[in-house]
Amino acid sequence: MNDLWEKIKKINWADRRLITIIVIVVLVFLMMDFNNRMTTMIRLNNEEAGLQTRIARLEATQLKLEDQIAYATSEIALEEWARESNRMIEEGDHPIILLQPGDYTPQLTPTPQPETVTRSRLDIWIELLFGTSEAKP
């Protein structure tokens, strides 16, 4: 250690300043590289978190689809489809078909007509300026 210190003392002042400037420049470049690496690490960590979330959603979708496939291939789904969609009956069932009475005539439902309100120009301006709806129909 003393040998190093002695060598440093033998260097003149101009050389010491030059070495100090070189060391400072190298440290600045090292800090810039460290900053770039930290920025890249933060970006990659954020991307990893987003991908983990996407994987979890895809796994949940896969489980849901597997459940739907299991239900669709079951006997319960087949019977439900046959009875509800295709109106099939099983042996021993008694189908009930609802019919309208023979003398039934459908009644038309009247459609209400919207009222038209006529206002004077003075009433329109009063409502526009003061925001009151005291205009008379």
C-alpha positions as CSV (number, residue, x, y, z in Angstrom):
1,M,0.0,0.0,0.0
2,N,2.8,2.4,0.8
3,D,4.4,1.7,-2.6
4,L,1.2,2.7,-4.3
5,W,1.0,5.8,-2.2
6,E,4.6,6.7,-3.0
7,K,4.0,6.3,-6.8
8,I,1.0,8.6,-6.5
9,K,3.0,11.2,-4.7
10,K,5.7,11.1,-7.5
11,I,3.1,12.0,-10.2
12,N,3.0,15.7,-10.8
13,W,-0.1,17.9,-10.4
14,A,-1.1,18.0,-14.1
15,D,-1.0,14.3,-14.4
16,R,-3.1,13.9,-11.2
17,R,-5.8,16.2,-12.6
18,L,-5.8,14.2,-15.9
19,I,-6.2,10.9,-14.0
20,T,-9.0,12.4,-11.8
21,I,-10.8,13.6,-14.9
22,I,-10.5,10.2,-16.6
23,V,-11.8,8.5,-13.4
24,I,-14.8,10.8,-13.2
25,V,-15.6,10.2,-16.9
26,V,-15.4,6.5,-16.4
27,L,-17.7,6.7,-13.4
28,V,-20.2,8.8,-15.3
29,F,-20.3,6.2,-18.1
30,L,-20.7,3.4,-15.5
31,M,-23.6,5.3,-13.9
32,M,-25.3,5.8,-17.3
33,D,-25.0,2.1,-18.0
34,F,-26.4,1.3,-14.6
35,N,-29.3,3.6,-15.2
36,N,-30.0,1.9,-18.6
37,R,-29.9,-1.5,-17.0
38,M,-32.3,-0.4,-14.2
39,T,-34.7,1.0,-16.8
40,T,-34.6,-2.2,-18.8
41,M,-35.2,-4.3,-15.6
42,I,-38.2,-2.2,-14.6
43,R,-39.7,-2.5,-18.1
44,L,-39.2,-6.3,-18.1
45,N,-40.7,-6.7,-14.6
46,N,-43.8,-4.8,-15.8
47,E,-44.1,-7.0,-18.9
48,E,-43.7,-10.1,-16.7
49,A,-46.5,-9.0,-14.4
50,G,-48.7,-8.3,-17.4
51,L,-47.9,-11.8,-18.9
52,Q,-48.6,-13.5,-15.5
53,T,-52.0,-11.8,-15.4
54,R,-52.7,-12.9,-19.0
55,I,-51.7,-16.5,-18.2
56,A,-54.1,-16.5,-15.2
57,R,-57.0,-15.3,-17.4
58,L,-56.2,-17.8,-20.1
59,E,-56.1,-20.6,-17.5
60,A,-59.5,-19.5,-16.1
61,T,-60.9,-19.5,-19.7
62,Q,-59.5,-23.0,-20.3
63,L,-61.1,-24.3,-17.1
64,K,-64.4,-22.7,-18.1
65,L,-64.3,-24.2,-21.6
66,E,-63.4,-27.7,-20.2
67,D,-66.4,-27.5,-17.9
68,Q,-68.6,-26.5,-20.9
69,I,-67.2,-29.4,-23.0
70,A,-67.8,-31.8,-20.1
71,Y,-71.4,-30.6,-19.8
72,A,-72.1,-30.6,-23.6
73,T,-71.0,-34.3,-23.8
74,S,-73.0,-35.4,-20.9
75,E,-76.4,-37.2,-20.9
76,I,-78.1,-34.3,-19.1
77,A,-77.2,-31.9,-21.9
78,L,-78.4,-34.4,-24.5
79,E,-81.8,-34.8,-22.7
80,E,-82.2,-31.1,-22.2
81,W,-81.5,-30.4,-25.9
82,A,-83.9,-33.1,-27.0
83,R,-86.8,-32.0,-24.7
84,E,-86.4,-28.2,-24.8
85,S,-85.0,-27.5,-28.3
86,N,-86.5,-30.3,-30.4
87,R,-89.6,-31.0,-28.3
88,M,-89.0,-34.7,-28.2
89,I,-90.7,-36.9,-25.6
90,E,-89.6,-40.0,-23.9
91,E,-91.6,-43.2,-23.9
92,G,-94.3,-43.0,-21.3
93,D,-94.6,-39.1,-21.4
94,H,-97.9,-37.5,-22.1
95,P,-97.4,-34.4,-24.2
96,I,-99.6,-31.4,-23.6
97,I,-100.3,-29.1,-26.5
98,L,-102.0,-25.8,-25.6
99,L,-104.5,-24.5,-28.1
100,Q,-106.5,-21.3,-28.3
101,P,-110.2,-21.6,-28.0
102,G,-112.0,-21.8,-31.4
103,D,-113.9,-18.5,-30.9
104,Y,-110.9,-16.5,-29.8
105,T,-110.3,-13.2,-31.6
106,P,-107.2,-11.2,-30.7
107,Q,-107.8,-7.7,-29.4
108,L,-105.7,-4.9,-30.8
109,T,-103.8,-2.8,-28.3
110,P,-104.2,0.9,-29.0
111,T,-101.0,2.8,-29.5
112,P,-101.1,6.1,-27.6
113,Q,-100.4,9.2,-29.7
114,P,-97.9,11.7,-28.3
115,E,-99.4,15.1,-27.4
116,T,-98.2,18.0,-29.4
117,V,-97.7,21.2,-27.3
118,T,-97.8,24.5,-29.1
119,R,-96.0,27.4,-27.4
120,S,-95.6,31.0,-28.3
121,R,-92.3,32.4,-29.0
122,L,-92.4,34.4,-25.8
123,D,-92.8,31.3,-23.8
124,I,-89.9,29.6,-25.6
125,W,-87.6,32.6,-24.9
126,I,-88.7,32.7,-21.2
127,E,-87.9,29.1,-20.8
128,L,-84.6,29.4,-22.7
129,L,-83.4,32.4,-20.7
130,F,-84.8,31.6,-17.2
131,G,-85.0,27.8,-17.3
132,T,-88.5,27.7,-16.0
133,S,-91.1,25.5,-17.5
134,E,-94.0,27.8,-16.8
135,A,-94.9,27.9,-20.4
136,K,-98.6,27.1,-21.0
137,P,-99.6,24.5,-23.5
